[in-house]
Amino acid sequence: MAESTKASMDSLRANLREFVVRNFLFGKSDDLADDTSFLEQGIIDSTGVLELVSHLEERYGIQVEDNELNPDNLDSIVAIAEYVSRKTGASAAELSSSGAGGSG
């Protein structure tokens, strides 16, 4: 079970990485680790946060509340994956394979 959960989180992180690389790094992911701080590295600005939130809400069917717009939830791929998993209560496998919100 633990390996399945790890694989599921890896898949969710891969999907999130793809979105971040495509939309904020213009396809260049050389130095992007899953725990890289978007704020410290200047990867996502305030407008980018809005784009990210819109993606999360559409893709994963969640509602990001104003009080949840903080670095603990949105400052890295790992943080976002954990946040989405907590928010939905679903396994990462269900999230990464879901068609919610289209192709992103």
Rosetta silent file (secondary structure, phi, psi, omega in degrees, C-alpha in Angstrom):
SEQUENCE: MAESTKASMDSLRANLREFVVRNFLFGKSDDLADDTSFLEQGIIDSTGVLELVSHLEERYGIQVEDNELNPDNLDSIVAIAEYVSRKTGASAAELSSSGAGGSG
SCORE:     score description
SCORE:     0.000 S_00000001
   1 L     0.000  -43.138 -178.677    0.000    0.000    0.000 S_00000001
   2 H   -62.845  -39.723  178.215    2.780    2.454    0.890 S_00000001
   3 H   -65.866  -37.782  178.132    4.513    1.905   -2.460 S_00000001
   4 H   -63.722  -41.174  178.572    1.227    2.483   -4.276 S_00000001
   5 H   -65.470  -42.160  178.407    0.719    5.745   -2.393 S_00000001
   6 H   -62.410  -44.299  178.794    4.285    6.853   -3.191 S_00000001
   7 H   -62.635  -38.765  179.186    3.787    6.034   -6.860 S_00000001
   8 H   -65.197  -43.638  178.233    0.507    7.953   -6.837 S_00000001
   9 H   -66.066  -37.227  176.657    2.120   11.033   -5.288 S_00000001
  10 H   -60.376  -41.151  179.355    4.964   10.776   -7.798 S_00000001
  11 H   -66.133  -43.147  177.940    2.388   10.800  -10.588 S_00000001
  12 H   -62.571  -45.623  178.356    0.587   13.811   -9.125 S_00000001
  13 H   -61.467  -38.236  178.778    3.883   15.680   -8.732 S_00000001
  14 H   -62.788  -41.247  178.073    4.783   14.832  -12.340 S_00000001
  15 H   -65.361  -41.514  178.464    1.494   16.329  -13.547 S_00000001
  16 H   -66.863  -41.486  177.722    2.034   19.464  -11.471 S_00000001
  17 H   -58.365  -44.699 -179.991    5.648   19.743  -12.671 S_00000001
  18 H   -58.062  -44.001  179.040    4.454   19.557  -16.274 S_00000001
  19 H   -63.169  -47.689 -178.119    2.040   22.458  -15.670 S_00000001
  20 H   -63.245  -45.920 -179.380    4.662   24.616  -13.916 S_00000001
  21 H   -62.649  -45.871 -177.477    7.343   23.937  -16.528 S_00000001
  22 H   -65.869  -41.596 -171.880    4.986   24.586  -19.441 S_00000001
  23 H   -94.529  -24.015 -175.222    3.406   27.747  -18.017 S_00000001
  24 H  -121.456  -22.404 -178.621    6.141   29.412  -15.976 S_00000001
  25 L  -112.890    5.599  176.128    9.492   28.043  -17.129 S_00000001
  26 L    51.991   41.179  175.197    8.712   27.919  -20.847 S_00000001
  27 L    85.969   -1.261 -177.956    9.690   24.261  -21.110 S_00000001
  28 L  -105.587  107.628 -174.950   13.032   24.543  -19.296 S_00000001
  29 L  -113.132   20.356 -172.284   13.030   22.457  -16.124 S_00000001
  30 L   -49.108  -48.272 -173.390   16.789   22.046  -15.604 S_00000001
  31 L  -107.449   16.090 -176.412   16.983   23.280  -12.004 S_00000001
  32 L   -92.853  104.049  173.235   13.450   22.592  -10.822 S_00000001
  33 L   -90.211  160.806 -178.928   13.392   20.122   -7.940 S_00000001
  34 L   -62.113  -23.738 -179.619   10.083   19.080   -6.433 S_00000001
  35 L  -105.088   11.636  176.874   10.894   21.110   -3.315 S_00000001
  36 L   -63.634  129.701  178.770   12.195   24.223   -5.119 S_00000001
  37 L   -75.498  120.006  178.143   10.547   27.334   -3.656 S_00000001
  38 L   -62.568  -37.750 -178.740    8.652   29.171   -6.377 S_00000001
  39 L   -70.437  -49.797 -178.054    8.892   32.426   -4.402 S_00000001
  40 L   -61.701  -34.044 -178.081   12.592   32.222   -3.543 S_00000001
  41 L   -92.197   -2.580  179.352   13.483   31.365   -7.154 S_00000001
  42 L    67.629   28.977 -176.708   11.127   33.933   -8.693 S_00000001
  43 L   -77.920  -42.050 -177.424    9.330   31.225  -10.678 S_00000001
  44 L  -126.184  126.633  176.040    5.754   32.320   -9.974 S_00000001
  45 L   -97.960 -171.764 -175.498    4.625   35.891   -9.288 S_00000001
  46 H   -62.691  -37.190  176.339    1.239   37.055   -7.995 S_00000001
  47 H   -66.772  -38.457  177.668   -0.380   36.756  -11.417 S_00000001
  48 H   -63.213  -35.602  177.666    1.122   33.292  -11.748 S_00000001
  49 H   -61.454  -41.650  178.466   -0.441   32.278   -8.436 S_00000001
  50 H   -63.131  -40.400  177.289   -3.849   33.164   -9.864 S_00000001
  51 H   -64.681  -42.288  178.309   -3.132   31.058  -12.947 S_00000001
  52 H   -62.470  -45.968  179.906   -1.966   28.172  -10.756 S_00000001
  53 H   -60.788  -44.339  178.502   -5.074   28.396   -8.560 S_00000001
  54 H   -58.590  -43.620  177.604   -7.314   28.419  -11.627 S_00000001
  55 H   -61.090  -47.134 -178.673   -5.558   25.300  -12.909 S_00000001
  56 H   -61.726  -42.536 -178.817   -5.907   23.492   -9.576 S_00000001
  57 H   -66.468  -41.456 -179.583   -9.586   24.348   -9.309 S_00000001
  58 H   -73.378  -46.139 -174.507  -10.342   23.243  -12.871 S_00000001
  59 H   -71.528  -42.006 -172.044   -8.131   20.152  -13.006 S_00000001
  60 H  -108.726    0.908  175.252   -8.790   18.750   -9.552 S_00000001
  61 L    65.569   35.226  179.840  -12.257   20.116   -8.826 S_00000001
  62 L  -110.790  165.286  173.607  -11.275   21.933   -5.657 S_00000001
  63 L  -115.265  115.501  178.249  -12.052   25.399   -4.317 S_00000001
  64 L   -87.576  115.402 -179.081   -8.966   27.277   -3.111 S_00000001
  65 L   -80.905  155.964 -179.431  -10.053   29.591   -0.302 S_00000001
  66 H   -54.725  -40.951 -178.184   -8.390   32.958    0.297 S_00000001
  67 H   -72.522   -6.797  178.107   -6.890   31.765    3.596 S_00000001
  68 H   -97.172   -4.148  178.991   -5.271   28.838    1.745 S_00000001
  69 L   -80.756   76.933 -178.893   -3.309   31.121   -0.601 S_00000001
  70 L  -145.634  161.844 -177.429   -0.019   30.756    1.240 S_00000001
  71 H   -59.369  -29.398  178.676    3.430   29.267    0.682 S_00000001
  72 H   -58.566  -29.333 -177.671    2.663   26.257    2.880 S_00000001
  73 H  -101.606  -27.826 -166.105    0.195   25.152    0.198 S_00000001
  74 H  -130.501   12.828 -172.088    1.490   26.627   -3.055 S_00000001
  75 L   -95.156   -0.607  177.486    5.251   27.296   -2.915 S_00000001
  76 L  -160.863  167.435  178.165    6.592   24.083   -4.454 S_00000001
  77 H   -61.497  -43.339  179.093    5.512   21.033   -6.366 S_00000001
  78 H   -60.788  -46.376 -178.441    5.633   18.957   -3.162 S_00000001
  79 H   -62.078  -42.804 -179.399    3.549   21.518   -1.247 S_00000001
  80 H   -65.989  -43.685 -179.845    0.921   21.716   -3.992 S_00000001
  81 H   -60.442  -43.914  179.071    0.670   17.920   -4.317 S_00000001
  82 H   -65.877  -40.408  179.036    0.177   17.548   -0.568 S_00000001
  83 H   -62.669  -49.416 -179.389   -2.353   20.398   -0.535 S_00000001
  84 H   -60.411  -42.472  179.377   -4.398   18.965   -3.420 S_00000001
  85 H   -62.531  -44.784  177.273   -4.365   15.535   -1.803 S_00000001
  86 H   -63.726  -43.493 -173.739   -5.528   16.949    1.550 S_00000001
  87 H   -65.665  -37.961 -176.826   -8.119   19.178   -0.070 S_00000001
  88 H   -89.276  -27.020 -174.878   -9.754   16.440   -2.093 S_00000001
  89 L    72.187    7.834 -179.587   -9.343   13.580    0.333 S_00000001
  90 L   -99.339  159.928  175.653   -8.663   11.467   -2.745 S_00000001
  91 L   -72.081  154.464  179.625   -5.615    9.416   -3.491 S_00000001
  92 H   -62.612  -31.150  178.791   -3.075   10.999   -5.802 S_00000001
  93 H   -63.436  -42.029  178.312   -3.683    8.202   -8.338 S_00000001
  94 H   -63.502  -37.869 -178.272   -7.326    9.192   -8.602 S_00000001
  95 H   -70.399  -47.578 -174.152   -6.282   12.809   -9.048 S_00000001
  96 H   -71.180  -26.043 -179.202   -3.576   12.304  -11.630 S_00000001
  97 H   -96.652   -4.942 -178.101   -5.684    9.978  -13.763 S_00000001
  98 L   -72.818  152.114  176.813   -8.890   11.982  -13.482 S_00000001
  99 L   -94.485   11.414 -176.040  -10.137   13.890  -16.443 S_00000001
 100 L   -57.514  127.868  176.069  -11.413   16.685  -14.247 S_00000001
 101 L    79.009    7.574  178.441  -10.952   20.031  -15.943 S_00000001
 102 L    80.385 -153.937 -172.645   -9.701   18.618  -19.221 S_00000001
 103 L   -87.293   -3.990  175.259   -6.071   18.377  -20.220 S_00000001
 104 L    98.183    0.000    0.000   -4.960   21.472  -18.298 S_00000001
